[in-house]
Every structure is written in structure tokens, then in C-alpha cells.
Amino acid sequence: MIEIRKSADRGYADHGWLKSFHSFSFAGYRDPRHDSFGSLRVINEDRIEAGTGFGTHGHRDMEIISYVLEGALAHKDSMGNGSTIVPGDVQRMSAGRGVMHSEHNAGDAQTHFLQIWIQPAEAGIAPGYEQKHFDAVSKRGMLRLIASPDGRDGSVLIHQDAYLYATLLGTGQRLVHALAGGRRAYVHVVRGRATVSGKVLEAGDALKADDVAEIVLENADDAEVLLFDLD
């Protein structure tokens, strides 16, 4: 079964300093048809104005991945980590039994990023942090593993049976991702346009796939795509 989630159908919040699209129920946006997909709980597309950000706040029992598209994001947390996340970086914070953190625009222009939450397989683990850079060459025309349960191929490690791939796909390129029996896929087009398993998707659109053997990405127009392989 394949279901399309159009960009315009996502939840939206405009707080002035923050503009955010919600692919799943989040904060004041509630849609029981889109609460989660397997262990994937949140994809928020956030734009933060210069000089602003999220003050110190807490999380528990969630794998939180930040994927910066434009600008820079400053991070500080109660584990003692402090860093700046720029395009190409992938940050993973395991909230576990509790962590406090803040995120602020670290530049003079708007910061555009995705924040992704994945529910962990086990509650109450020790909090953790990891940040790695994946340059454009490593993603161009291929599915680059950027998050996994075992940290293989240099990916960040998440505490769930979930695999996150990123690709930059151009005209004439075609990628096929096989799904093992019983697994599902969620594909989110970050930028550009691509045909995903026969469906044309624009930036912000997504495809949910259950009970299919493979996902095919093709006919792209300068597309940046994230593919989640979920249990």
C-alpha cells in the first residue's frame, strides 16, 4: 500500500520568529491519521529567524535528529555538548532518561532545518550525543546511510531498528532500495522534485509505503530526498 502526504496538507505554525511545518501531530497540531509511522514520530521543517531560537527545554525517551539545509544552528545541552550544525551535518541526541538543551540560529540569516524524532526501542537509556558531516559527494546519486542502529558506514547511531538514508538525485539517475519482508518505508522530499515508486513528489511531499518490495527514486529535478527504512 502506498499513501501520499502532500506538503500543503501538513500542519503549520507561524510564531513570527519560527515558521514550522509538521508532517505528524505536534504541539497544537493534531491529526489522528498522521500521529506517527512505525517508530517515526516527528518531521518538522523549521525556519528560524536570525537572533532567535528555542530556549532551554527538556526531552525524554526520544532519538532526535537535526538535519540543517541552510544557515547554522547552535546547540547546547545538559551533557556538556556545545556545537554549531551546518548544512551536511547530522546531529543525533538521544534524550533517554532526560536531557535539557537549547537551539538557536547561529548566523545572520534564516536557518532552515528538519528536526526528526524517532521513538527508541527502549526507554530510560543514558542520554547521548553525536554529530557527523556527510558532504554532497557522498550523497550524490546514491543512498547514503546517515543514521542506523549499529552506526555502520559512518552513520550516527540511533537506538531503534530504523535506517535513515539521504540522497541528492539529478536528471537521469535512478535508485532502488529493497525492503525486507514486513518493513515499511517513509520517503520525504526535502528539495526539488522526484518520482518515487511512480508518484511525482515535490518539496515537502512524502510517501508512506507498507507491504511493498522496493522503493524506486527516479526522474529527479535537483532533488534532495530522505528515505526511512522502518520495522
NUZANU-992376 format. One record per atom (N, C-alpha, C, O, CB): x, y, z. Coordinates in steps of 0.2 Angstrom, whole numbers, plus 2048, in hexadecimal, padded with zeros to 3 digits. Each point is the difference from the previous one (the first is absolute). Glycine has a CB too. Layout:
BEGIN
XYZ ...
//
This chain:
BEGIN
8047FA800 7FC806800 804806800 805801804 7F27F9802 80880B7F6 8038067FF 7FB806802 7FB8007FD 80E7FB7FA 7FA80A80D 7FC806802 8048067FF 806800802 7F37F9806 80480C7F5 8048067FF 7FE805805 7FA801801 8077FD7F3 80380680F 7FF805805 8038077FC 806801800 7FB7F780B 7FA80C7F3 8028067FC 803805805 7FD801806 7FA7FD7F1 80D806807 803805804 7FB805803 800802806 80A7FD7F3 7F1803803 7FB805802 7FB7FD805 7FD804803 8048017F2 7FF7F580C 7FC7FD805 8037FF807 7FD7FE804 7FE7FC7F2 80B80880A 8047FF807 7FD806804 7FD8057FE 80D7F67FD 7F780480C 7FE805805 8058067FF 8067FF7FD 7F67F880B 80280F7FA 8048067FF 7FF804806 7FB801803 8057FE7F1 80680480F 800805805 8048057FE 8067FF7FE 7F87F880B 8008107F8 8048067FF 800803807 7FB804802 8027FD7F1 8097FF810 801804806 8048067FF 803803805 7FD7F2801 80180D7F4 8048067FE 8077FF800 8027FF7FA 7F680880C 80B7F77FF 8077FE800 8017F97FD 8067FF7FE 7FC80980C 7F97F47F7 8007F97FD 7FA7FF7FC 7FB801802 80C7FB808 7FB8017F0 7FB7FD7FC 8017F97FF 8067FE7FE 7F980D7FC 7FC7F1807 8017F9801 7FA7FC7FC 7FB801802 80C800809 7FB7FA7F1 7FC7FB7FD 8007F9804 8067FE801 7FB8087F3 7FA7F780E 8007FA803 7FD7FA7FC 7FA8017FE 80580680D 8057F47F4 7FE7FB7FC 7FB7FB804 7FC7FC7FE 80F8057FB 7F77FF80E 7FC7FC804 7FD805806 802805801 8057F17FC 7F4807807 7FD804805 806803805 8047FC802 7F17FC7FD 80A80E802 806803804 7FD807803 7FD8037FD 80C7F87FC 7F980680E 7FD806803 7F98017FF 7FC7FB802 80F80A7FD 7F38017FF 7F98017FF 7FD7FD7FA 7F98007FF 80980A806 8017F27F7 7FE7FD7FA 7FE7F9801 8057FC802 80280C7F7 7F37F6806 7FE7F9802 7FC7FD7FA 7FC8037FE 8047FF80E 8037F87F1 7FC7FD7FB 8017F8801 8067FE7FF 7FC80C7F9 7F97F380B 8017F9801 8027FB7FB 8027FB801 7F5807807 8088017F1 8027FC7FB 8088007FF 8037FC7FC 7F28067FE 80E803809 8078017FF 803801807 803806801 7FB7FF7F3 8027F7810 803800807 8077FE800 804802803 7F17FC802 80C7FD7F7 8077FD7FF 7FF7FB7FA 7FB7FE7FD 808803810 8037FC7F1 8017FB7FB 8057FB803 8068017FF 7F68077F7 8027F280C 8057FC804 803804806 7FC803804 8067F67F1 80580680B 803804805 8018077FF 803804804 8037F27FF 7F980C7F7 8018077FE 7FA805802 7FA7FF7FF 80C7FD7F7 7FC80880F 7FB804803 7FF8087FE 7FB802801 8087F6809 80380B7F4 8008077FE 8048017FA 8067FE800 7F880580C 8008017F0 8048047FB 7FD807800 7FB8017FD 8087F47FC 80180F80A 7FE8077FF 8058047FC 806800801 7F57FF80B 8028057EF 8058047FC 7FF807803 7FB8047FF 8037F57F6 80880980E 800806804 8048067FC 8057FE7FD 7FA7FB80E 7FF80D7F5 8048067FE 800804806 7FB803802 8027FC7F2 80980380F 801804805 8048077FE 8057FF7FD 7FB7F680B 7FD8107FA 8038077FF 806801803 8017FD806 7F48077F8 80F800800 807802803 7FE803807 7FC804801 80A7FE7F3 7FF7FC810 7FF803807 7FB7FD804 7FF802806 8058087F6 7F97F0802 7FB7FD804 8017F8801 8057FE7FD 7F380B7FF 8047F4807 8017F9801 7FC7FD805 7FC803804 80F7FE7F8 7F67F8806 7FC7FD805 804800806 8067FE801 7F57FA7F7 80380B80E 803800806 8017FA803 7FD7FB7FE 7FE810804 8087F4804 8017FA803 7FA7FC802 7FC803803 80F802801 7F47F57FA 7FA7FC801 8027F9800 8067FE7FE 7F380A7FD 8037F4808 8027F9801 7FC7FB7FB 7FB8017FE 80780280E 8017F77F3 7FE7FA7FD 8017FA804 8057FF803 7FC8077F2 7FB7F5809 8017F9803 7FF7FB7FB 7FB8017FB 802803810 8067F67F5 7FF7FA7FC 7FE8027F9 7FA7FE7FD 8027FD80D 8098087F2 7FF8027F9 8078007FD 804803803 7F08037FF 80C7F87F8 8068007FC 7FF8077FB 7FB7FF7FC 8087F4804 800812801 7FF8067FD 8068027FB 806800802 7F3804808 8057FC7EF 8058017FB 7FF8077FD 7FA8027FE 8067F2800 805810802 7FF8077FC 8048007FA 8067FD800 7F980980B 7FE7FC7EF 8038007FA 7FF8077FD 7FB8027FE 8027F1800 809811802 8008077FE 8008007F8 8047FD7FD 80280680E 7F68017F2 8008027F9 8038067FE 8048017FB 7F17F9804 80A80B805 8038077FF 801803807 7FC7FF804 7FE8027F0 80B80380C 802804806 8047FC805 8037FB7FE 7F380B800 8097FB808 8047FD805 7FC800807 7FC804801 80F7FF7FA 7F67F7808 7FC7FF806 8047FF806 8047FB800 7F38007FA 80980980B 8047FF806 7FD7FC805 7FA801802 80B80A7FC 7FE7F0805 7FD7FB805 804800806 806800800 7F67F97F6 801807810 8037FF806 7FB7FB804 7FA800800 80C80C800 7FD7F0804 7FC7FB804 8037FF807 806802802 7F67F97F4 80080180E 8027FF807 8057FB801 8037FE805 7F28057FE 80D7F97F7 8067FB800 8068047FF 8057FD801 7F37FA7FB 80880F803 8068047FF 8028017F9 8068037FF 7FE7F980C 7F88027F0 8018017F9 7FF8077FE 7FB803802 8037F17FC 80680F7FE 7FE8067FD 8038007F9 8067FF7FF 7FA80780C 7FC7FC7F0 8037FF7F9 7FB8047FB 7FB803802 8097F2800 7FF80C7F8 7FC8047FB 7FF7FB7FA 8057FC7FE 80080F805 7F57F47FB 7FE7FB7FB 7FF8047F9 7FC805800 7FE7F3809 8098067F2 7FF8037FA 7FE7FB7FA 8007FA802 80980F802 7F57FA7F6 7FE7FB7FB 8057FA7FF 8068027FF 7F48087FC 8047F0804 8047FA800 8017FD806 8017FA801 80480B7F6 7FA7FE80F 8007FD807 7FA7FD801 7FA8027FF 80E807805 7F97F1800 7FA7FD803 8027FF808 8057FD802 7F87FC7F3 7FE80A80F 8017FF807 7FB7FB803 7FA8007FE 80A80C802 7FE7F0804 7FC7FB804 800801807 806800803 7FB7F87F4 7FA80A80C 7FF800808 7FB7FB802 7FB8007FF 80880C801 8007EF804 7FC7FC803 7FE802807 804801805 8017F67F5 7F480B807 7FE803806 8007FC806 801802806 7F88057F3 8057F2805 8017FB806 7FC802806 7FA8027FF 8117FB7FD 7F880280A 7FC802806 800807802 7FD802805 8077F37FF 7FE80F7F7 7FF807801 8068057FE 8067FE802 7F27FF807 8078087F3 8058047FE 7FD8077FF 7FA8017FE 80D7F67FD 7FD80E807 7FE8077FE 8048037FB 8067FF7FF 7F680380D 8018027EF 8048037FB 7FD8067FD 7FA802801 80A7F37FC 80080F7FF 7FE8067FD 8028007F9 8057FD7FE 7FB80980C 7FD7FD7F1 8028017F9 7FE8077FE 7FB802801 8037F17FD 8078107FF 7FF8077FE 8038017F9 8057FC7FE 7FC80880E 7FD8007F0 8038027FA 807803801 800805804 7F47FE7F7 8117FA802 806802801 8038057FB 806802800 7FC7F3806 7FA80E7F5 8028047FB 7FC806800 7FC802804 8087F47F6 7FD80E800 7FD8067FF 7FA8007FB 7FC8047FF 80F801803 7F47F57FC 7FA7FE7FB 7FC7FB803 8027FD805 8058067F1 7F37FC807 7FC7FA802 8037FA800 8047FE7FB 7F2808801 8097F5809 8027FA800 7FA7FB7FF 7FB800803 80E803805 7F87F97F3 7FB7FB7FD 8037F9802 8057FE7FD 7F780A7FA 8007F480D 8027F9801 7FA7FC802 7FA802801 811802803 7F67F57FC 7FB7FB801 8027FE807 8067FE802 7F87FF7F2 7FD802810 8017FC807 7FC7FA7FF 7FA8007FF 80880B808 8017EF7FB 7FD7FA7FF 8007FC807 806800803 7FE8007F0 7F77FD80F 7FF7FD806 7FF7F87FE 7FB7FF7FC 80180B80B 8087F27FC 7FE7F97FF 8007FD807 804801805 8027FE7F0 7F57FD80D 7FE7FD806 8067FA801 8007FC7FC 7F3807804 8107FD806 8057FB801 7FD7F9802 7FA800802 80E809802 7FC7F27FB 7FE7F9801 7FF7FF808 7FC7FC802 8098007F3 7FF80880F 8007FF807 800807803 8038057FE 8037F0801 7F680B807 7FF807803 805800806 8037FA802 7F18067FC 80E806804 804801806 8087FE7FF 8037FF805 7F37FE801 80C8047F3 8077FF7FF 804806802 7FD805801 8017F37F6 80980780A 804806801 7FF8057FA 8017FE7FA 8077FB80E 7F880E7F9 8008057FB 8067FF7FC 8067FE803 7F380A804 8077FA7F3 8068007FC 8008057FA 7FB8037FE 8067F1805 80580D7FA 8008057FB 8057FE7FB 8057FD801 7F880C807 8027F97F1 8057FF7FB 7FE8047FA 7FA8027FF 8077F2805 80480E7F9 8008057FA 8057FE7FB 8067FF801 7F680A806 8027F67F3 8047FE7FA 7FE8047FA 7FB8037FF 8077F2806 80380C7F7 7FF8047F9 8007FB7FA 8047FB800 80280F805 7F57F77F7 8007FC7FA 8008057FA 7FB8037FF 7FE7F3807 80C80A7F6 8018057FB 7FB7FE7FA 7FE7FA800 80E809804 7F38027F7 7FC7FF7FB 8027FA7FB 7FC7FC7FE 801810803 80A7F37FF 8027FB7FB 7FE7F9803 7FF7FC7FC 80B80B801 7F67F8809 7FE7FA803 7F97FE7FF 7FE7FA801 80B807807 7F38047F7 7F87FF7FF 7FE8007F9 7FA7FF7FE 80580680D 8057FE7F0 7FE8017F9 8007FA7FC 8047FC7FF 80180F802 7F47F47FD 7FF7FA7FC 8007F9804 8007FB7FD 80580B7FA 7FB7FA80F 8007FA804 7FC801807 7FF806802 80C7F77F9 7F37FE808 7FD800806 805800806 8037FA801 7F28017FA 80C80A808 806800805 7FC7FF807 7FC804802 80B8047F7 7FC7F380A 7FD7FE807 803806805 806800800 7F97F37FD 7FC810806 802805805 7FE7FF807 803803805 7FC8057F2 7FD7F380A 7FE7FE807 7FE7F9800 7FC7FE7FB 80080E808 8067F0802 7FE7F9800 8017FD807 803804805 8017FB7EF 7FA7FB80E 8007FE806 8077FD802 8017FE806 7F37FF7F9 8108037FC 8077FD802 8068057FE 8067FE801 7F57F67FD 8038127FF 8058047FE 8047FE7FA 8068037FF 7FB80180D 7FD7F87F0 8047FD7FB 8018067FA 7FC805800 7FF7EF802 80A80B7FB 8028047FA 801808802 7FF8047FC 7FB7F47FD 80880880E 801807802 7FA804802 800806801 8097FA7F8 7F17FD807 7FA803802 7FF801807 8047FD804 7F67FE7F3 80280A80B 7FF801808 7FC7FA802 7FC7FD7FD 804810802 8007F2807 7FD7FA803 7FA802804 800805804 80B7F67FD 7EF8027FD 7FA801804 7FD7F9803 8027FB7FE 7FB80E7FA 8007F880D 7FE7FA804 7F97FE7FE 7FB800804 80C804806 7F97FA7F0 7F97FD7FD 8027FC7FA 8058027FC 7F4808809 8037F17F9 8017FD7FA 7FE8047FA 7FA7FE7FD 8057F7809 8048107F8 7FE8057FB 8068027FC 806801804 7F0803803 80A7FD7F3 8068027FC 7FD8077FC 7FB8007FD 80A7F4802 7FF811801 7FF8067FD 8058017FA 806800802 7F5805808 8037FC7F0 8048017FA 7FF8077FD 7FA803801 8067F17FD 80580F800 7FF8077FC 8037FF7F9 8057FD7FF 7FC80980C 7FC7FE7F1 8038007F9 7FF8067FD 7FB804801 8037F07FE 80780E7FC 7FF8067FB 7FF7FD7FA 8057FC7FD 80280C80A 7F47F97F5 7FE7FC7FA 7FF8057FA 7FC805801 7FF7F1806 8088097F4 7FF8047FA 7FD7FC7FA 7FE7FA801 80C80D803 7F57FD7F7 7FD7FD7FA 8047FA7FD 806800800 7F680B7FD 8007F0801 8037FA7FE 8027FB805 8027FA7FE 80180C7F8 7FD7FB810 8027FC805 7FA7FC803 7FB803801 80F805802 7F87F27FF 7FA7FB803 8037FC805 8067FD800 7F58037F5 802800811 8027FC806 7FA7FB802 7FA8027FF 80E808804 7FA7F07FF 7FB7FB802 8027FE807 8067FE801 7F87FE7F3 7FE804811 8017FE807 7FB7FA801 7FA801800 80A80B804 7FF7EF7FD 7FC7FA802 7FE800807 804802805 8027F77F2 7F480580B 7FD7FF806 8007F9802 7FD7FC7FD 7FD80F802 8097F3807 7FF7F9802 7F97FF802 7FC805802 8107FB802 7F27FA7FC 7F97FE802 7FD803807 8047FF805 7FE7F77F4 7F880D806 7FD803807 803807801 7FD803805 8027F27FF 80680E7F9 802807801 7FC8057FC 7FD7FE7FB 80F7FD808 7F480B7FF 7FD8057FC 8058067FF 805800803 7F07FD803 8088077F5 8058067FF 7FC806800 7FA8017FE 80D7F87FB 7FC80D809 7FE806800 8058057FC 806800802 7F37FE809 8048057EF 8058047FC 7FE807801 7FA8027FE 8087F47FA 80280F809 7FF807801 8048037FB 806800800 7F77FF80C 8008057EF 8048047FC 801807803 7FC804802 7FF7F67F4 80C80780B 802806804 8008067FB 7FD806802 80A7F3805 7FC8067F3 8008067FB 7FF7FD7F9 8027FA7FF 80680C809 7F67FE7F3 8007FE7F9 7FA7FB7FF 7FA801803 8128007FC 7F47FB7FC 7FB7FB7FE 8037FA7FE 8057FF7FD 7F480B7FF 8037F0806 8027FA7FE 7FA7FB7FF 7FB801803 810801803 7F67F97F6 7FA7FB800 8027FA804 8067FD800 7F88067F4 7FE7FC811 8017FB805 7FB7FA7FF 7FA801801 80B808807 7FD7F17F6 7FC7FA7FF 7FA8027FB 7FA7FE802 80A7FD809 7FE8097F0 7FA8027FB 7FC806802 7FC8027FC 8047F3801 80280E809 7FC806802 805806800 805800802 7F37F9805 80580D7F6 8048067FF 7FF804807 7FB802802 8047FE7F1 807801810 800804806 804806800 8058007FD 7FA7F5809 7FE8107FD 804807800 803801807 7FF7FC805 7F98097F2 80B80080A 803802807 7FB800805 7FB8037FF 80E8037FB 7F87F680B 7FB800806 7FC7FA800 7FD7FF805 80480D7FB 7FE7F17FA 7FC7FA7FF 8037FA803 806800800 7F58057F5 8017F680C 8027FA803 7FC7FA7FD 7FB8017FE 80980580D 8007F47F6 7FC7FA7FE 8017FB805 8067FF803 7FC8037F1 7F97FB80E 8007FA805 7FF7FA7FC 7FB7FF7FC 80080880E 8097F47F8 7FF7FA7FC 8007FA805 8057FF804 8018067F2 7F57F780A 7FF7FA804 7FF7FA7FB 7FD8007FB 7FE80680E 8087F47F8 7FF7FA7FC 8028017F9 7FD7FE7FC 7FA7FF80C 80F8067F7 8038017F9 8077FD800 803800806 7F680A7F8 8097F47FD 8077FC800 8068057FF 8057FF802 7F57F77F9 804810802 8068057FF 7FD8077FF 7FA8017FE 80D7F67FD 7FE80E806 7FE8077FE 8058027FB 8067FE800 7F680480C 8018017EE 8048027FB 7FF8087FF 7FB803801 8037F27F9 80880E806 8018077FF 8038017F9 8057FE7FE 7FD80480F 7FA8037EF 8038017FA 7FD8077FD 7FC803804 8057F17FA 80080E7FC 7FE8067FD 800806804 7FB804801 7FD7F57F9 80E808809 801805805 8028077FD 8038007FB 8007F780D 7FB80E7FB 8028077FE 803803806 7FD803804 7FA7FE7F4 8107FE809 804803805 7FC7FE807 7FF805804 8068047F4 7FA7F1809 7FC7FE806 8057FE806 8057FD7FF 7F27FF7F9 80780680E 8037FD806 7FB7FC803 7FA803802 80E8077FF 7F97F0801 7FB7FC802 8037FC807 8067FE800 7F58017F4 800800810 8027FC806 7FB7F9800 7FA8017FE 80A809809 7FF7F17FA 7FD7F9800 8017FD806 8057FF803 7FC8007F1 7F97FF810 8007FD806 7FE7F87FF 7FB7FF7FD 80280C809 8077F17FC 7FF7F9800 7FE7FD807 804800804 8047FE7F2 7F280180B 7FD7FF807 7FD7F9801 7FE7FD7FB 80080F805 8037F2806 7FD7F9802 7F8800800 7FD7FB801 80E802805 
//
